[in-house]
Amino acid sequence: MDGIALKRAVDNWVSVPAAQKPSALAAAEAVRWVDMGMNGLSYFLVGLTLLLFGLAIALGSIYPRWAGLIAALSGVALMYNGVIEVAFQGFVGSIIKLVGLALLALWAIVMGVLMWHDGGRRRIARLDSSLPGSPQRPASPR
């Protein structure tokens, strides 16, 4: 919205005759408010996704609980940023947003390392099961 709709609305506001400037400014402000609403919704949905992934990881048994808690905290921070800060205050600098994004980056790196490490173990387990004399797993009922 910033680079397309808002630019055109502001360009229109600048180029209209003086009598039409108030209505053109109102249109540009409306575009900006829609932009804030969409941005707030985006942060909320990203935060909700991270919260749900984090809870699934923390309550599961495959990855460490602390990895899920990092994602859940990041999600809560981004949801707060979307609902409270962007929706009610607009685009302001926020420590909560920075914390949420920093935790998201940390979680992505941690999960990448954990999955890489786990992938190596699974590959070794598959190789071991293909050796002669190794116990075979029963076929899956699916």
Secondary structure, DSSP 8 states (H G I E B T S, - for coil): -IIIIIHHHHHHHHHS-GGGHHHHHHHHHHHHHHHHHHHHHHHHHHHHHHHHHHHHHHHSSSS-HHHHHHHHHHHHHHHHIIIIIIHHH-S---HHHHHHHHHHHHHHHHHHHHHHHHHHHHHHHHHHHTSTT---------
